[in-house]
Amino acid sequence: MTGRIAAEIRDEPAAIRATLAASRDAAGETAEVLVAGGVRRVHLIGNGTSYHSSLAAALVHRRLANADDPLVLAWTAGEFRHYAPDLADGDAVVGISASGEFRDVIAVTEALKGRIPTVAIVHNPGSALTGLADHVILSAGGPSSVPVMTKTFASTLTAAILLLGELLGDDRAEDTVTALTAAAGDAEEAIDRSAPLVDALADDLAAAEHVFVVGSGGGYVAALEGALKLKEMALIHAEGSESWEMASGAATLIGPSSTVVALAPNGRGRDAVLDVTRHCAEWGARIVEIAPEAAIPGADHLPLATAAEEDLASLSALPPLALLADALARVRGIDPDVPAWTERYRSQGLTHVIGAGEPR
């Protein structure tokens, strides 16, 4: 397991811890200002991986929030830019962009300047977004020089969850830090235990045509991001699905040409993930369980920490799948560190994309 992306995946636990140490003060100060200003709705915006960060952070907030706490909504930045809701006193917009250069996040932040409080969560301190937002929370863990976000996803997601935890205040802010700290350890265990297994599994999956990644709750958001990583790295058709939805739409397609990856950390949704995955096995699909222990006969298994929380699956359960995507790319003759698709992004004006070897 070699290459820059693989190294960044292995760096994710350290990046989570570094962000906790470096970003909590800024998160607390920003939350204090927003609360003092009477914030009632927080709009998290981002695209691609950063949109998944918005979804994951909003989910953690929902699990902890009371009826009197601010409402947190996750949007794609493009939707928010072109179909903006009515905004008033009590609204705040948090733009997540690891590069700090994504055009829709910049456009929204620029348009709202002086009208609505704006917050930027970025990994690049010299970015355009850091000069536009009212408040900036920098994630940590070191620079990235690859276009596929893995380490920076973990860092910016950690920073976003930190901010929302601080908005909740009381013991819940400290509980959030405790949970994120535990997630770093859980991610480390998952990486250490899964890394020796992914190369052989990738060899077996090299000819896979369709990959479905299924999860519940926080595992569903991780499934969306995991499917994106399979597409970006291995250039394979992949689809993320929520367990109960998987039982209808995707079930019509799954068969012997399909591989189903079950993200099944311990939690309330685990039984639903395993139930639909067992049906997929009956329909002839190849099964990969990413779980504390194997539960489906004949399935391949990448292990997770027993203590890994379902709500934080994007931090603690996603790394084994990212490692598999990297290994699968290489066995398919693809160098995920230097993907051909970056030029396709740039041709659309998406200049935020970081090219391999280019300065951040």
N, C-alpha and C positions, 0 to 999 in steps of 0.2 A: 504494500500500500504506500505508493509514493506520489509526489506532486504537491503543488501549492494548495490546491483545494483540500486534499486529504490532511495536510498539515493544519489548515485553518479549522477544519472540523475538530481535530484533536485539541485545538486551542480554545474551543468554545467554553469549557468550564472555567478556564482562567479568565476569559473575557467577561463572563458573567460576574465573577468575583471582582474583577477590576472595575467594572461599571458600578457595582454596589458601593465600592469604596470611593470612586471618583465622582459619582453623579448624584448621590443622595442629598447632599447639601443643596445643589441647584434644584432638584426636584422638590425638596421641602420649601425652599424660598419661593419657588414659582407657585406651588399649591397655596401657600399662605397669602400671596397677592390675589390669586383667583378667588379664594374663599372670602377674603376681605371685600372683594368687588362684587360679591353676591352671585357667583357662578351657579347656574342651575342646569345648563346643558353643556357638555363637552363633546365636540365633534372631532373624532380621530380620523385623519385622512392620510392616504398613502396609496401607492400602486404596486401591483405584483407582490413581491415579498413583504414590502412595507404595509400593504393592505392586509396581508395575513397577520402582521404584527398588530395592526389596529383591531382586527377581529379577536386575536388571542388576548390582548390586554383588556378589551371591553368585556370578554367573557369572565376573566378573573374578577373584574370590578363587579359584575352582576352577582357573582357568588357571594361577595362580601357586603354589598350595599344594602342599606335600609331604605325604606320608602322616602325618608326625608333627605337622602343623599342626592347629589347631582346625578342626572341621567347622562350616560355615556353612549354615544352612537358612533359606529364605525362606517366609513364611507370610502369608496374609491375616490382618489383626488379628482379624477376626471369628471365623475358624476357630480361631486360637490361644486366643482368649478362651473359647470354648464347647467346644472339644475339645482342651484343653491336654494336652501330653505330660507324662509323669512328669519332674519337674525335680529336680535335686540339685546338690551341690557340683560346680562345673565348668561349670554352665550360666550363660549371660548372655542378656538380652533387650534388643534394640535396637529402639526404636520410632521409625519415621520418620513425621513429620507436619509438613508445611510450616506449617500454621496452629498446630500444637501443641494443637489442640482436638478432634481426632477422638475420638469417644466410646469406641470399642473399644480404641484405643491407650492412652487415659487409664485405662480400667478395668483393663487388664492391668497397667500400670505401678503403679497403686494397689494391686492385689491382691498384687503380688510385693514390695512395699516391706518391707525388712528380711529378706527370705528369699533372693532371687536378685538379683544385680547388674543394675541397669537403666540403660540409656543412652537419651537422647532426642536425636534429630537433628531440629532444628526451624529454621524461618526467622523465627519470631515470638518475640522475646525476652521478651515479656510474657505468654506463654501459660500455660495451666494445666499443661501437660506439663513446662515448665521448672521448676516448683516441686515436681514429684513425683519425677522421675528422680534416681538417684544421681549420674549424670554427664550433662552437657549439652554438645552440640556444636552451636553456632549456625552455620548457613550464612550467606553474605553475598551482596551484590549489590544491596542496596536493597529497599525494601518493594514489595509488589504490591497493586493495588486491583481486580484482575479475578478472577473465579471459576475461570477456566481456567488450570491450572498449566502454565507453559512455563519461564519464568526460574527459578521456585522449584523446579521439577523438576530442572533442571540443577544448581542450587546444592545441594539436599539430596542428590542422587545423588553429586555430587562429594565432599561431606562423608562419606557412607557409604563410598565407595571409599577415601577417605583413612584412615578408621578401620581398615578391613580390611587395608590395606597396612601400617599401623603394627603391627597384630597379627602380621603375618608377620615384621616386623623385617628385619634384615640388609640386603642390597642391594635387596631387593624393595620395601621401603618407599620408597626413593629412586626406584626404577624406576617405581613407581606415580605419584609426583609428576611425573616426567618425562613419562609417558604422558598424564596429565591436562592438563598444560601444552600438549602437542602437540594434544590434542583440542580445546582452546579455539581454537587457531589453525586447525585443520581446520574447526571449526564456523563460524568467521568467514569463511573462504573459501567454504564452501558457501552461507552466507547472501548474501554479496556477489554470487556468481555466479547464484544461483537467484532472488533477489528480482525482477530485471527480467523474469522469465519467467512468474511464477505468475499474474498477472492474465489474460493471454491464454489460458493453459491452463485457468484456472477458467471462463472464458467457454465454452470448448469442453466442459467437463465438467458444466456447470450442470444438465443433465437426467439425470445419472448416477443409477441406482437402487441399485446394489449396488457397494461397493468392497471389494476384498480386498487386504490389505497382507501381503506375504510377505517373509520374511527367514530367515537361518540364524544360529545362534549368538547373538552379541550383537545381530545384526540382527533376530532373532525377537522379542526383548524390545522392541526399538525398534518393530517392527511392531505389537505389542500396544498400545503407547502411542500410536502414530500412528493406529491405528484408533479409539482412545478420543478423540483430538483431533478426528478427522473427525466423530464423533458429537456431541461437546460443542459444537463450533463451527458446523459446517455442518448439523447435525441430519439426517445421512444414515446409512443402514445401512452399517456398516463392520465388517469382521472381520479380526483379525490372525491369521496362520497361519505355522507353521514349514514350511520348504521341503519336507521329505520327507513331512510330514503333508498338506500342500496337494495332493500328488499323489494322495491317496485321497479323503478326505471332501469338501473344497471342489470338487474336480474334477467332482463330479457335478452341480454347480449352475452352473458358469461358462459364459457364453455371450455373445451380442451385447449383453445388457442389463448386463453386468458391466464394471467397470474394475478392473484389477489393477495395484497399485503394487508394484514390485520394489525393495526396499532391498538394494542390491548393492555395498557397499564391497568393496575388495580383501580377500581372506581365504579361508580354507579352504572356506567355504560358498558362495562366489560362484557357482561353476559350477552347484551344485544350484539356487540361486535362478533363475539364467538358464535352466536346463533346463526347470523347471516353468513359467516365465513364457512361454517359446516355445510350449509346448503350449497355454497359455491364449490366446495370440494365434491359434493355429490353430483354436481353438474359437470365435473371434469376439470375444474380449474386447478392450477398449481397454487399451493398455499404457502405463504411465508408469514409466520407469526413473529411479531415484535412484542414481546411480553415477558413478564417475570419468569414464567415457566410455560412449556409447551402444553397445549390442551387438546389439540386436534390431531388424531392419529395420521401419520404420514406427512405432516407439514414440516417444512424447514423452520428453524427457530433461531432468531437473534435475541439474546437475553437483555432484559431490563432490570434495573434495581427493583426489588420488591416494594420499597417505600416510595417509588416514583408516583407523583400525584397526577391524576388524569387532567386536572385543570391546567397544569404546567407541562403538558405533553410536548408542546412545541420546543421546550427547552430540554426536557429529560428523556423523551422517547423518540425524537426525530433524528438525532445523530446517527444511530445505526442504519437508518434508511438512506441518509445522505452518504455515508460510507459505501453502502451497497451501490448507490447511483454512480459514484465515482469509479468503483471497481467495474461496474457493468459497462461504463463508457469505455474504459481501457480495453476490456476484452472484446468490445465491438470495434476496436481500432480508432477510437475517438480520443483526442486529447482535450479533456474538459477544462484544462487551464487556459487553452487558447481556442475557444469555440469559434466556428465560422459565422455564427449568427450575430455577432456584435455589429457587423456592418449593416445587417438588416435593420437593427435598431437605429443606428445612426442615419440611415437613409430616410427614416421617418422623423428625423429631428430630435431623437431621444439621445442627446449628447451626454446625458448623465452616466451612460454605461461606461464602466471602467474596463479598459482593455488590459489584457495580461501584460505585465511588465511596465505599464504606464504609471506615472506618479499619481498618487491620489490627490 
